[in-house]
Amino acid sequence: MVSLLGKNFLALAALANVVLADFISEITGQGFKVLTPGNPQYSNASTAFNLRFTFQPAAIAYPNNAQDASTAMKIGAQFGYKVVARSGGHSYIANGLGGKNGVLVLDMSSFNAVSVDPLTNVATIGPGNRLGDVALALNNHGRAMPHGTCPYVGIGGHSGYGGYGFTSRKWGLTVDTIVSLDVVLANGTIVSASKTNYSDLFWALRGASSSFGIVTGIHANTFAAPPSATVFEYNWDLSTSDAASALSAVQKFVLSPSLPQEWAGELVLGAGSSSGRVAFGLTGGWYAPAVEFNAVIQPLLKTLPKPQSQKLTVGTYINSVQYLGGLGRLNTTSIPDSHDTFYVKSLMTPEASPISNQAGQAFMTYLANEGFRANTDWFVEVELYGGLNSAINNVPLNATAFAHRNSLWTIQFYTSAQGGVPPFPKEGFTLLDGMVNSIVNNSPKDWDYGAYTNYIDDRLKNWQSLYYGEHYKTLKSLKQRYDPQNTLDFPTAIQEPQ
C-alpha cells in the first residue's frame, strides 16, 4: 500500500513531467534549434568544460537573434524554469549549464559577428565569440582590446565579470571598454543599456552580468594595436627563501612609480626540481619598442638570481596574442574545445598592503613541500593588476559593479586531476585551501583581500563579500528591480532581498 506521502510525491512527479513535456513542446516550436535529453547531440552539448561537474539541463536553446532569446526567456519563465546564458562555456563551476540540473540554457554561439565602426573605433561583438576570434577580427582593422590569453574563452562571461589580460595595465579590464550592451531582461524585454539609458542596469551588467540579463551585443572601445610587442619569459628553480626573496623583489619593482603601463607581467609558480624548491617564472608582455625593454627590466633582474632560462620573442601585437595563447593559433572554429577536471581558487591582494615577507615565506614553503608531494597537477599564476600607473585601478570603484580597484595581484591557484580526467581527488581541494591559507593566515587580520569572479570557486565561503565587496547590497536591490522572479539563477547569482 502506498502511503499518503508517497501518493503526493507521485502526483508531484507526474505534474512535473507534464510541465516538462509542455515546456519542451512550446520551446521546440519556435524556429530555432533546441536540444533536449534524448537528442543525439544533447550529451556533447551538455558536457561541462570542467569535467568535475555533470549537469542535465532541461533544454539547450540556440537563439539566432535577440528576439529568439526573448522568446526563449519568456517560455522559460512561463513554465518556471531558471534561465542562464552560455557564451564559451568556460565557467569553472559550470554556471553556463546552470550549475544544477533542470535549467534552460541559452547557448549564444550564433551571436558570433564582430564589426568595428571606422569613425568611432567602437566594436560590436556578439557574446558567442571566443577571445581568439575576437583578437583576429579586431586585428583585421588594426585594433585591439584587453582580454585574457586562452583563445577558447567566451567574450560574454569574460567581459561581464572583469576580463584581465596582459594589456590591462595599459587599457583596463575588458569590462572597462564597454560603452553599451544589448540585453534581454528576465521578462523578455529587449533593451540597450548604457550610461544614459538604463544606467543602473548598465552598472550591474559590468561586473555581475549573468544575474541581470542575457547580453546579445557588446559595444566596446578598441585601441590601436601596438606596432611592436615583446613577450618575455624568465625561469628559475629556487629554494624557498630565495623564492620568497624573489617575490619581494618583484613586488618592489612593480610598485615603482617609474614602471610604464606598457609593461605587464605575471609570476608562474610550480613544483621545483626537488622537495624544498619552487619553479619560479616571470612571463609577460612589453607593448612598446623592443629596444626600450632592456632598460626597463634590468633593475629587476639585478635583484634576482641569474635565470636558468630566458627568452624574448619580438613581433607584432597579434603575434604576441597567439604566442601567449599557448596553442599556436587563435582561430577556434575548426578544432573543438578541450576539457579538464580541475578546481580553482583566487586571491586579490591589496596594493596598499602587499604580500608580507612572512606570508611570502610561508607560501613558498608550502608550495615547495606540500606542492611537491601533491597527487594532482597544479600551477599558480600571480597576475599584476596594480602598480601606480595601472589603468585597472585608475577606474573609480563605483564606476562599475566590478568591486576591486585597489588590487596589486590577482592570484589564480589551479589544480587538475592527473591526465585531466575524472575523478578529481579530494586532496586537490586541500592542496589549494592550504595555498590560500598560507598567505591569508600570515597577513594582517584586517587585510583587505578579495576574490575574482572569473576564477569562480564553488567552495568559497563568504563569496558575496569576497567577489562583490560593498557593491553586493546595491546589486541585491537591482536584482529585485530587474529580475523579481529570480529567473536568471545559478549557484553564485546575485540574490534579491528576502
KEGU-958548 format. One line per field, with one value per residue (C-alpha): residue in one letter; x, y, z. Coordinates in Angstrom, 3 decimals. Layout:
REM residues N
aa <- [a, ...] .
x <- [X, ...] .
y <- [Y, ...] .
z <- [Z, ...] .
END
This chain:
REM residues 498
aa <- [m, v, s, l, l, g, k, n, f, l, a, l, a, a, l, a, n, v, v, l, a, d, f, i, s, e, i, t, g, q, g, f, k, v, l, t, p, g, n, p, q, y, s, n, a, s, t, a, f, n, l, r, f, t, f, q, p, a, a, i, a, y, p, n, n, a, q, d, a, s, t, a, m, k, i, g, a, q, f, g, y, k, v, v, a, r, s, g, g, h, s, y, i, a, n, g, l, g, g, k, n, g, v, l, v, l, d, m, s, s, f, n, a, v, s, v, d, p, l, t, n, v, a, t, i, g, p, g, n, r, l, g, d, v, a, l, a, l, n, n, h, g, r, a, m, p, h, g, t, c, p, y, v, g, i, g, g, h, s, g, y, g, g, y, g, f, t, s, r, k, w, g, l, t, v, d, t, i, v, s, l, d, v, v, l, a, n, g, t, i, v, s, a, s, k, t, n, y, s, d, l, f, w, a, l, r, g, a, s, s, s, f, g, i, v, t, g, i, h, a, n, t, f, a, a, p, p, s, a, t, v, f, e, y, n, w, d, l, s, t, s, d, a, a, s, a, l, s, a, v, q, k, f, v, l, s, p, s, l, p, q, e, w, a, g, e, l, v, l, g, a, g, s, s, s, g, r, v, a, f, g, l, t, g, g, w, y, a, p, a, v, e, f, n, a, v, i, q, p, l, l, k, t, l, p, k, p, q, s, q, k, l, t, v, g, t, y, i, n, s, v, q, y, l, g, g, l, g, r, l, n, t, t, s, i, p, d, s, h, d, t, f, y, v, k, s, l, m, t, p, e, a, s, p, i, s, n, q, a, g, q, a, f, m, t, y, l, a, n, e, g, f, r, a, n, t, d, w, f, v, e, v, e, l, y, g, g, l, n, s, a, i, n, n, v, p, l, n, a, t, a, f, a, h, r, n, s, l, w, t, i, q, f, y, t, s, a, q, g, g, v, p, p, f, p, k, e, g, f, t, l, l, d, g, m, v, n, s, i, v, n, n, s, p, k, d, w, d, y, g, a, y, t, n, y, i, d, d, r, l, k, n, w, q, s, l, y, y, g, e, h, y, k, t, l, k, s, l, k, q, r, y, d, p, q, n, t, l, d, f, p, t, a, i, q, e, p, q] .
x <- [0.000, 1.353, 1.383, -0.244, 3.203, 4.158, 0.970, 1.685, 5.227, 3.985, 1.392, 4.000, 6.350, 3.567, 2.753, 6.428, 6.577, 3.518, 5.049, 8.319, 6.526, 4.506, 7.640, 9.594, 6.684, 6.450, 10.124, 10.896, 8.239, 9.782, 12.030, 15.426, 17.497, 16.712, 18.382, 16.629, 17.533, 17.352, 18.614, 21.843, 23.635, 22.478, 25.174, 28.036, 26.270, 25.644, 29.198, 30.875, 34.324, 35.260, 34.509, 34.253, 30.647, 27.857, 24.519, 21.421, 19.733, 16.017, 16.841, 19.631, 18.300, 20.328, 18.748, 19.752, 18.889, 17.663, 14.017, 14.722, 16.448, 13.477, 11.066, 13.102, 13.361, 9.594, 8.872, 11.358, 9.820, 6.273, 6.999, 9.016, 12.471, 15.662, 17.480, 21.206, 23.308, 26.311, 28.947, 32.083, 31.100, 34.318, 32.746, 34.960, 31.892, 29.641, 27.399, 26.866, 24.889, 23.001, 25.227, 22.464, 20.026, 16.848, 17.825, 17.088, 20.421, 20.583, 23.696, 24.890, 27.211, 25.165, 25.969, 29.433, 29.754, 32.447, 32.473, 34.294, 32.839, 35.520, 34.578, 34.418, 36.503, 33.788, 33.493, 30.183, 30.866, 28.483, 28.766, 29.185, 32.643, 35.759, 38.666, 40.954, 38.448, 37.782, 41.512, 41.788, 38.730, 39.858, 43.394, 41.995, 41.004, 44.306, 42.553, 42.787, 41.256, 42.301, 41.312, 42.631, 45.036, 43.028, 41.641, 38.572, 37.164, 33.865, 33.778, 30.316, 31.178, 34.750, 33.661, 30.714, 32.840, 36.128, 38.393, 42.117, 44.894, 48.478, 47.388, 45.080, 47.569, 47.596, 43.969, 41.981, 39.843, 37.600, 34.603, 36.081, 35.955, 32.177, 30.116, 26.730, 25.083, 22.132, 20.321, 17.219, 15.738, 14.234, 10.725, 11.789, 12.057, 14.860, 16.753, 20.000, 21.852, 24.436, 25.426, 22.419, 19.859, 19.086, 22.192, 21.696, 21.324, 24.396, 26.340, 25.245, 25.916, 29.547, 30.623, 27.655, 26.288, 24.584, 22.337, 20.645, 20.018, 21.011, 23.502, 23.106, 25.515, 28.608, 29.650, 33.193, 36.003, 39.055, 42.662, 45.223, 47.176, 50.744, 53.185, 55.549, 55.153, 57.813, 56.924, 59.428, 59.997, 62.419, 62.627, 64.342, 64.453, 64.711, 64.907, 62.008, 63.972, 65.210, 61.678, 60.273, 63.023, 62.298, 58.599, 59.543, 61.873, 59.214, 56.677, 59.092, 59.748, 56.082, 55.316, 57.931, 56.326, 58.547, 57.192, 55.453, 51.916, 53.357, 54.994, 52.758, 53.668, 52.766, 54.620, 54.054, 54.821, 55.011, 56.750, 60.529, 63.170, 63.121, 61.343, 62.043, 62.324, 59.950, 59.719, 59.583, 58.756, 58.213, 56.215, 54.650, 54.446, 56.136, 53.941, 56.419, 59.522, 61.598, 64.830, 63.433, 62.678, 66.142, 66.358, 63.009, 63.690, 67.338, 66.634, 64.573, 66.971, 69.817, 67.955, 67.287, 69.484, 70.629, 67.754, 68.110, 66.499, 65.281, 63.615, 62.436, 60.017, 59.617, 56.898, 53.621, 50.865, 48.791, 51.912, 52.114, 48.440, 48.889, 52.113, 50.667, 47.560, 49.729, 48.012, 49.909, 46.652, 43.819, 41.041, 38.721, 36.172, 37.991, 39.058, 36.760, 37.432, 39.212, 38.180, 39.838, 38.919, 40.013, 39.499, 40.440, 40.734, 41.666, 43.004, 43.074, 45.672, 45.536, 48.066, 48.137, 49.317, 51.496, 52.208, 54.434, 57.783, 56.206, 53.326, 55.645, 57.940, 55.010, 53.546, 56.771, 57.457, 54.016, 54.498, 57.970, 56.867, 53.124, 53.024, 55.907, 54.160, 50.760, 48.919, 47.381, 48.904, 48.959, 50.220, 49.839, 49.607, 50.274, 48.865, 49.825, 46.745, 48.223, 51.179, 50.865, 50.222, 47.630, 44.612, 42.640, 42.981, 42.592, 38.887, 36.788, 35.468, 31.812, 32.085, 31.113, 29.910, 33.403, 34.401, 38.216, 40.047, 42.825, 44.476, 48.148, 47.899, 45.157, 46.374, 44.903, 45.516, 44.736, 44.929, 43.663, 43.287, 46.124, 45.597, 42.813, 40.143, 37.774, 37.655, 39.014, 40.766, 39.702, 43.351, 43.180, 40.784, 43.034, 46.085, 44.599, 42.971, 46.420, 47.973, 45.483, 45.629, 49.422, 49.102, 45.953, 46.837, 50.215, 48.834, 47.262, 43.873, 42.268, 43.948, 41.593, 41.741, 39.085, 38.480, 37.941, 34.574, 36.015, 38.016, 34.787, 35.032, 32.074, 33.535, 34.284, 32.767, 31.556, 31.747, 29.269, 31.685, 34.895, 33.628, 31.439, 32.554, 30.455, 28.608, 26.659, 23.965, 23.248, 23.301, 20.690, 18.422, 18.813, 18.143, 14.746, 14.042, 15.132, 14.511, 11.919, 11.060, 14.728, 14.562, 18.249, 19.619, 22.676, 24.694, 26.670, 23.976, 23.036, 20.058, 17.235, 16.389, 14.259] .
y <- [0.000, 3.395, 5.971, 9.380, 10.935, 8.531, 9.335, 13.055, 12.506, 10.502, 13.158, 15.909, 13.873, 13.296, 17.025, 17.890, 15.530, 17.182, 20.641, 19.465, 17.956, 21.132, 23.263, 21.191, 21.211, 25.006, 25.877, 23.426, 25.009, 28.484, 28.140, 27.965, 24.931, 23.270, 20.184, 18.118, 14.875, 12.029, 14.103, 12.566, 15.934, 16.630, 14.670, 16.513, 19.875, 19.411, 18.339, 20.885, 22.294, 21.244, 17.529, 17.741, 18.771, 16.888, 18.653, 17.852, 20.987, 20.785, 22.130, 23.893, 26.537, 28.197, 31.587, 33.268, 36.822, 38.930, 38.161, 34.426, 34.957, 36.974, 34.250, 31.558, 33.678, 34.191, 30.499, 29.506, 31.942, 30.897, 27.289, 28.146, 27.228, 29.036, 30.503, 31.021, 32.176, 30.224, 32.114, 29.972, 27.503, 28.009, 28.768, 26.978, 25.653, 25.133, 28.133, 28.213, 24.987, 26.499, 24.971, 22.440, 20.175, 21.216, 24.667, 26.264, 27.119, 29.772, 28.958, 32.185, 30.630, 32.054, 35.576, 35.462, 38.623, 41.259, 44.669, 47.959, 51.401, 53.173, 56.588, 55.807, 52.589, 51.099, 47.365, 45.494, 41.985, 39.062, 37.389, 33.964, 34.874, 33.283, 35.537, 34.215, 35.022, 38.482, 39.230, 38.151, 40.133, 43.320, 42.930, 42.943, 46.543, 47.376, 47.398, 45.525, 45.387, 43.987, 40.371, 37.045, 34.727, 31.488, 31.562, 29.438, 31.577, 33.233, 37.032, 37.116, 35.904, 37.171, 40.765, 40.555, 39.838, 41.637, 40.307, 40.587, 40.368, 41.468, 44.816, 45.556, 47.727, 49.935, 49.629, 48.379, 45.278, 44.102, 45.311, 48.826, 49.119, 48.584, 51.619, 49.901, 46.488, 44.968, 42.820, 40.698, 41.214, 38.482, 39.420, 39.158, 42.889, 43.849, 46.996, 48.842, 49.726, 52.489, 55.382, 57.325, 54.522, 52.022, 53.356, 51.322, 48.140, 49.085, 49.441, 45.999, 44.267, 45.381, 43.102, 40.813, 40.330, 36.922, 37.799, 40.653, 39.685, 37.823, 40.027, 39.773, 42.511, 44.135, 47.592, 48.350, 50.804, 49.455, 50.582, 50.867, 47.618, 48.351, 48.108, 46.007, 43.550, 41.660, 38.529, 37.882, 34.637, 34.106, 30.896, 29.901, 26.867, 28.398, 27.432, 28.601, 31.511, 32.611, 32.291, 34.424, 36.999, 36.969, 37.612, 40.535, 41.920, 41.665, 43.407, 46.274, 46.520, 46.660, 49.289, 51.627, 54.873, 54.709, 51.362, 52.087, 50.918, 49.144, 46.568, 43.705, 40.504, 37.555, 35.098, 31.444, 29.119, 25.347, 22.372, 22.704, 20.195, 18.576, 18.868, 22.249, 24.082, 26.171, 26.602, 30.404, 32.019, 35.589, 35.963, 38.979, 41.460, 44.728, 46.823, 49.479, 49.448, 46.347, 48.358, 50.016, 46.795, 46.070, 49.374, 48.636, 45.042, 45.358, 46.997, 43.924, 41.319, 42.854, 41.979, 38.343, 35.270, 34.533, 32.849, 29.223, 30.164, 33.311, 34.107, 37.236, 36.879, 40.066, 40.505, 42.186, 42.577, 39.726, 37.533, 38.104, 37.266, 33.981, 33.139, 33.800, 31.789, 28.697, 26.836, 28.205, 29.512, 31.867, 30.602, 28.383, 27.430, 24.461, 22.478, 21.588, 22.937, 20.742, 19.711, 19.403, 18.123, 20.794, 23.090, 26.767, 29.329, 33.003, 35.798, 39.525, 41.179, 44.862, 47.226, 49.244, 46.153, 43.957, 40.330, 40.452, 38.704, 36.392, 35.473, 35.089, 32.750, 30.641, 30.475, 29.406, 26.853, 25.344, 25.163, 23.665, 20.911, 20.169, 21.173, 18.893, 15.925, 16.652, 13.939, 16.493, 18.699, 22.353, 25.831, 29.295, 32.486, 35.759, 38.350, 42.000, 44.228, 47.200, 49.487, 53.252, 53.528, 50.753, 51.560, 48.944, 50.774, 54.210, 53.419, 54.706, 51.925, 52.795, 53.256, 49.608, 46.675, 45.171, 45.580, 45.521, 48.677, 48.542, 45.191, 44.655, 40.973, 38.598, 35.098, 32.053, 28.727, 25.877, 22.117, 19.339, 15.584, 13.620, 13.383, 15.957, 13.268, 12.343, 11.559, 14.649, 13.653, 15.317, 16.074, 18.672, 20.773, 20.509, 21.485, 24.764, 25.595, 25.324, 27.585, 30.362, 29.925, 30.130, 33.701, 34.875, 33.411, 35.133, 38.530, 41.254, 40.336, 43.306, 42.502, 43.842, 40.930, 39.666, 37.031, 37.172, 36.183, 34.820, 32.330, 31.183, 28.808, 26.627, 26.042, 29.670, 30.876, 34.481, 34.686, 37.559, 39.835, 38.481, 38.755, 41.850, 43.760, 46.782, 46.513, 43.407, 45.316, 47.511, 44.508, 42.739, 45.766, 45.933, 42.202, 42.804, 45.517, 43.679, 40.028, 39.859, 36.229, 35.205, 33.655, 34.280, 31.997, 29.825, 28.937, 32.212, 34.517, 37.744, 37.028, 39.537, 40.579, 38.024] .
z <- [0.000, -0.995, 1.845, 1.535, 1.367, -1.405, -3.324, -3.052, -4.316, -7.285, -8.066, -7.977, -10.166, -12.687, -12.703, -13.224, -16.187, -17.713, -17.230, -18.778, -21.765, -22.318, -21.930, -24.470, -26.877, -26.623, -26.927, -29.737, -31.919, -32.169, -35.212, -33.510, -32.580, -29.245, -27.792, -25.140, -23.327, -25.810, -28.728, -30.135, -29.812, -26.266, -24.423, -26.067, -25.797, -22.081, -21.204, -18.964, -19.709, -16.162, -16.016, -12.241, -12.940, -14.690, -15.086, -17.111, -18.495, -19.192, -22.661, -24.526, -26.899, -29.660, -30.383, -33.627, -32.636, -29.725, -30.483, -30.271, -26.930, -25.719, -26.784, -25.040, -21.894, -21.764, -22.273, -19.591, -17.095, -18.061, -17.121, -14.027, -15.315, -14.373, -17.373, -17.970, -20.894, -22.152, -24.089, -24.345, -21.640, -19.677, -16.306, -13.803, -11.949, -14.996, -14.335, -18.099, -17.639, -14.712, -12.036, -11.331, -13.160, -14.921, -16.218, -19.596, -21.224, -23.940, -25.948, -27.583, -30.177, -33.074, -31.865, -33.419, -35.523, -34.900, -36.574, -35.988, -36.658, -38.748, -37.318, -33.590, -33.489, -31.293, -31.884, -31.860, -30.621, -30.322, -26.900, -28.520, -29.817, -28.353, -27.375, -30.090, -32.813, -31.343, -31.416, -35.051, -36.134, -34.406, -35.735, -39.268, -38.534, -36.834, -33.465, -30.188, -26.715, -23.340, -22.726, -21.474, -23.221, -23.647, -27.227, -26.357, -23.532, -24.485, -24.524, -22.910, -19.435, -19.651, -20.226, -17.840, -14.768, -15.445, -18.163, -17.395, -19.942, -20.370, -21.839, -18.899, -17.021, -20.134, -21.315, -18.306, -17.968, -20.793, -18.781, -18.716, -22.510, -22.752, -23.802, -24.181, -24.111, -25.930, -23.390, -22.933, -19.475, -17.324, -18.510, -22.164, -22.814, -25.218, -24.189, -24.778, -21.589, -21.347, -19.084, -20.358, -20.794, -18.029, -16.329, -13.137, -15.192, -17.217, -13.971, -12.757, -16.080, -15.898, -13.088, -12.401, -15.887, -15.836, -12.894, -14.749, -18.346, -21.471, -23.322, -27.096, -28.174, -26.671, -27.860, -26.707, -27.266, -29.051, -29.177, -31.921, -31.989, -30.861, -33.765, -31.653, -28.784, -26.855, -24.891, -22.111, -20.207, -17.325, -15.285, -12.051, -9.767, -6.289, -2.653, -0.503, 0.947, -2.491, -3.925, -1.100, -1.674, -5.410, -4.751, -2.528, -5.200, -7.904, -5.642, -5.053, -8.794, -9.843, -7.182, -8.619, -9.849, -12.931, -14.198, -17.539, -18.297, -21.321, -19.013, -17.931, -16.179, -14.014, -11.861, -12.740, -9.833, -9.753, -8.178, -8.144, -9.168, -5.731, -2.404, -0.837, -4.160, -6.282, -10.044, -10.297, -13.635, -14.793, -18.016, -19.642, -22.449, -23.345, -25.643, -26.721, -28.963, -28.277, -27.977, -24.839, -22.972, -21.587, -19.725, -18.046, -16.963, -15.878, -12.490, -11.585, -12.976, -10.971, -7.754, -8.731, -9.175, -12.710, -14.573, -15.594, -18.896, -20.574, -23.860, -25.633, -28.543, -30.567, -33.168, -33.950, -31.402, -32.874, -32.822, -29.066, -28.553, -30.417, -28.591, -25.140, -26.047, -25.997, -28.844, -31.830, -33.323, -32.448, -34.704, -32.659, -35.307, -36.864, -33.781, -30.854, -27.385, -24.839, -21.308, -17.929, -14.451, -12.038, -9.087, -8.788, -6.042, -6.296, -4.149, -4.940, -2.745, -1.722, -3.254, -0.029, 1.883, -0.359, 0.489, 3.561, 3.893, 6.468, 4.144, 1.163, 3.095, 4.337, 0.830, -0.858, 1.880, 1.336, -2.449, -2.111, 0.247, 0.163, -3.505, -4.385, -2.737, -4.356, -6.289, -8.675, -11.358, -10.313, -11.026, -9.540, -11.615, -9.784, -12.185, -11.968, -11.670, -9.873, -9.729, -9.643, -13.388, -13.676, -15.836, -13.878, -10.597, -12.175, -12.722, -9.792, -7.562, -8.141, -11.914, -12.485, -10.398, -10.586, -6.963, -6.876, -7.895, -5.313, -6.022, -6.652, -7.610, -8.631, -7.867, -9.575, -7.836, -10.274, -9.825, -12.069, -11.818, -13.342, -17.081, -16.820, -16.460, -13.599, -10.807, -9.067, -5.825, -2.589, -1.866, -4.618, -2.560, 0.492, -1.552, -2.767, 0.556, 2.091, -0.548, 0.108, 3.884, 3.891, 2.615, 4.403, 7.802, 7.726, 6.752, 8.940, 10.417, 8.651, 5.313, 2.615, 0.180, -2.226, -4.894, -8.671, -10.139, -13.394, -11.305, -9.676, -6.706, -5.684, -2.200, -1.331, 1.935, 2.163, -1.628, -1.768, 0.057, -1.476, -5.055, -4.855, -1.749, -0.864, -4.184, -3.214, -1.312, -4.333, -6.660, -4.499, -4.753, -8.531, -8.770, -7.202, -9.769, -12.908, -12.004, -9.208, -10.013, -9.847, -13.305, -14.009, -11.331, -10.683, -7.564, -7.376, -8.790, -7.086, -4.848, -4.387, -0.805, 1.030] .
END
